[in-house]
Amino acid sequence: MLVVVDNGSVYTNSIIDSLKETKTNHRRITFDKIISSDIEDSHSIILSGRIRNDPVMNATNSKLIQHALSKKKPLLGICYGAEILAITLGGTIKKMAQSRHGIHEACVIKENLLCKGKINVFESHSYSIATLDSHFDVLANSSACKFEIFQYVNQNIFGTQFHPEMSDDGKHLLENFTSIK
């Protein structure tokens, strides 16, 4: 089962709807209601975006990232999920000079399991990933975000600065993620 960690994003329902469309066996759990068996029994994890900063949320998501890394479970961090993935594993984020919202084009620069070519992505954020640890490969970028999609080297741990659940190309990316075991 795939576990969707709901960090309070207004777009989490769209993640769930996308998973229903692909008939993916999933369970939605809010970050403050997770129990260890939920995560132990999962085959993969999606970390949603968020509305507000919360130290407990940050700590919980960091633990989930460490679990996925140690157990070699596929993980997809979306927006905030990608930012906490970067921070947990040695990267940094920064406040953007201007918030980014709406559909924008991202360019895939490295072959990967999620997508290829130029893709339309939905952005909704005022922070962006500033640096990534050397254990990450950059898979896609855009005019405003250097790290639109990235992957932890040799593991199926990915981050998307954008919300894949909100565009057709992004939904295809989500479907590709769900097929990773």
Backbone torsions as a table, in degrees:
resi	resn	phi	psi	omega
1	MET	NA	141.3	175.1
2	LEU	-89.7	133.0	177.4
3	VAL	-104.6	127.4	173.6
4	VAL	-101.6	116.1	177.7
5	VAL	-88.4	114.4	-177.8
6	ASP	-87.7	109.0	178.8
7	ASN	-98.0	16.3	174.8
8	GLY	94.3	10.8	179.5
9	SER	-67.3	144.4	174.9
10	VAL	-69.0	-12.3	-178.3
11	TYR	-99.6	0.2	-176.9
12	THR	-60.7	-37.1	177.6
13	ASN	-59.5	-33.1	178.5
14	SER	-70.0	-32.7	173.9
15	ILE	-62.5	-48.3	-179.2
16	ILE	-60.1	-44.9	178.5
17	ASP	-60.9	-40.6	178.5
18	SER	-63.7	-40.3	179.2
19	LEU	-67.7	-37.0	176.7
20	LYS	-63.2	-40.4	179.7
21	GLU	-60.2	-35.0	-178.9
22	THR	-92.2	4.1	179.6
23	LYS	57.7	35.8	178.4
24	THR	-81.4	128.6	176.1
25	ASN	-69.9	115.1	-173.9
26	HIS	-143.0	164.8	175.1
27	ARG	-140.1	132.5	177.9
28	ARG	-97.2	128.7	-179.9
29	ILE	-136.4	130.5	176.2
30	THR	-72.8	148.1	-173.2
31	PHE	-55.7	-27.8	-177.0
32	ASP	-91.9	3.2	-179.5
33	LYS	-119.2	10.1	-176.9
34	ILE	-72.5	134.9	170.7
35	ILE	-118.1	154.7	-171.6
36	SER	-58.0	-34.5	-179.0
37	SER	-65.7	-30.9	176.9
38	ASP	-58.1	-42.7	-175.9
39	ILE	-81.5	-41.1	179.0
40	GLU	-59.5	-38.8	-177.1
41	ASP	-81.3	-8.8	-177.5
42	SER	-81.4	151.8	173.3
43	HIS	-98.3	-18.5	177.6
44	SER	-160.0	165.2	-172.3
45	ILE	-136.1	138.3	169.3
46	ILE	-118.1	129.5	174.7
47	LEU	-102.4	119.3	-177.5
48	SER	-76.1	178.0	170.9
49	GLY	-74.4	-169.0	-179.4
50	ARG	-147.7	169.1	174.5
51	ILE	-103.2	-41.4	-174.5
52	ARG	-132.6	159.3	176.5
53	ASN	-78.5	137.6	-179.4
54	ASP	-147.5	118.7	-178.6
55	PRO	-58.2	-36.2	178.3
56	VAL	-67.4	-42.0	176.9
57	MET	-59.7	-46.0	-179.4
58	ASN	-60.1	-45.8	-179.1
59	ALA	-64.7	-42.5	179.7
60	THR	-62.6	-47.5	-179.5
61	ASN	-64.8	-37.9	177.1
62	SER	-62.3	-40.5	177.6
63	LYS	-64.5	-39.2	178.3
64	LEU	-64.7	-39.1	177.5
65	ILE	-63.5	-45.7	178.7
66	GLN	-62.4	-38.9	177.5
67	HIS	-62.4	-49.1	-179.9
68	ALA	-59.5	-41.2	179.4
69	LEU	-63.5	-47.8	-176.7
70	SER	-70.9	-31.7	-178.8
71	LYS	-96.8	1.9	-179.6
72	LYS	55.3	43.8	177.2
73	LYS	-94.3	139.4	173.7
74	PRO	-60.3	138.8	179.0
75	LEU	-141.6	138.3	174.8
76	LEU	-125.7	117.6	174.7
77	GLY	-98.0	125.6	-177.1
78	ILE	-108.8	122.6	177.9
79	CYS	54.8	-104.2	175.0
80	TYR	-55.7	-39.7	178.6
81	GLY	-57.8	-37.5	176.5
82	ALA	-71.8	-38.5	-179.8
83	GLU	-65.3	-43.6	179.8
84	ILE	-71.4	-29.3	173.5
85	LEU	-62.2	-48.8	179.4
86	ALA	-60.5	-48.1	-178.4
87	ILE	-62.9	-45.3	-178.0
88	THR	-59.7	-34.7	-174.6
89	LEU	-109.1	31.4	167.9
90	GLY	100.9	5.7	179.7
91	GLY	-98.6	-174.2	179.1
92	THR	-137.5	161.3	172.9
93	ILE	-124.1	165.2	178.2
94	LYS	-144.9	153.6	174.1
95	LYS	-72.6	132.5	-179.8
96	MET	-80.2	150.0	177.3
97	ALA	-62.7	-31.3	-179.3
98	GLN	-142.8	132.6	177.1
99	SER	-61.0	153.9	-179.5
100	ARG	-120.7	127.3	-178.1
101	HIS	-146.4	137.6	177.0
102	GLY	110.0	-172.9	-177.8
103	ILE	-83.8	130.7	177.9
104	HIS	-138.5	162.7	-179.6
105	GLU	-95.2	134.9	172.9
106	ALA	-118.3	148.6	-177.8
107	CYS	-114.4	121.2	177.3
108	VAL	-75.5	125.7	-175.7
109	ILE	-112.6	-5.0	179.2
110	LYS	-145.2	134.7	179.3
111	GLU	-56.6	139.5	-177.4
112	ASN	-158.2	175.6	-177.4
113	LEU	-82.5	-12.0	-171.3
114	LEU	-95.1	-39.1	-174.2
115	CYS	-167.5	171.3	176.9
116	LYS	-150.1	161.6	177.2
117	GLY	74.6	-152.1	176.1
118	LYS	-95.8	134.0	-178.1
119	ILE	-129.3	148.0	174.7
120	ASN	-89.8	126.5	-176.1
121	VAL	-125.9	151.7	179.5
122	PHE	-100.9	118.8	-179.4
123	GLU	-102.8	142.2	174.7
124	SER	-158.5	78.2	-176.7
125	HIS	-158.9	156.5	176.3
126	SER	-119.0	-1.8	172.4
127	TYR	-117.4	153.2	174.8
128	SER	-140.8	161.2	178.3
129	ILE	-72.9	127.0	-177.7
130	ALA	-94.8	-41.6	179.3
131	THR	-141.1	153.0	174.2
132	LEU	-123.7	147.4	173.9
133	ASP	-63.9	157.1	-178.0
134	SER	-66.1	-10.5	177.6
135	HIS	-81.1	1.2	178.3
136	PHE	-105.9	145.3	169.5
137	ASP	-106.2	134.1	174.7
138	VAL	-82.5	126.3	-177.9
139	LEU	-103.3	-29.2	-179.1
140	ALA	-153.5	152.5	177.1
141	ASN	-141.1	175.3	176.8
142	SER	-146.0	179.7	-178.8
143	SER	-63.2	-26.2	-177.3
144	ALA	-109.7	-16.9	-175.6
145	CYS	-131.4	117.9	-179.8
146	LYS	-69.2	-27.0	-174.8
147	PHE	-123.5	65.7	179.7
148	GLU	-67.5	-43.6	175.4
149	ILE	-135.1	136.4	177.0
150	PHE	-145.6	162.3	-175.7
151	GLN	-139.3	138.8	173.3
152	TYR	-71.7	129.7	-172.2
153	VAL	-53.0	130.3	175.0
154	ASN	61.5	17.5	173.5
155	GLN	-134.9	158.1	179.8
156	ASN	-90.1	53.9	177.5
157	ILE	-114.7	115.9	-172.0
158	PHE	-125.4	155.0	170.6
159	GLY	-130.8	141.9	172.3
160	THR	-124.5	123.1	177.7
161	GLN	-65.3	-25.0	-177.7
162	PHE	-96.0	178.3	178.9
163	HIS	-103.8	96.6	-178.2
164	PRO	-63.0	-25.7	-178.3
165	GLU	-67.6	-6.6	-172.6
166	MET	-112.0	8.5	176.0
167	SER	-143.1	157.3	179.8
168	ASP	-61.6	-45.0	178.6
169	ASP	-63.6	-38.1	178.2
170	GLY	-66.4	-39.2	177.7
171	LYS	-63.0	-36.4	175.9
172	HIS	-64.4	-39.9	176.0
173	LEU	-59.7	-45.3	177.6
174	LEU	-59.8	-43.4	179.2
175	GLU	-61.6	-41.6	177.2
176	ASN	-63.9	-39.1	177.6
177	PHE	-61.8	-41.4	-177.1
178	THR	-66.0	-19.3	179.6
179	SER	-85.7	-6.7	178.9
180	ILE	-79.8	129.5	178.2
181	LYS	-116.2	NA	NA
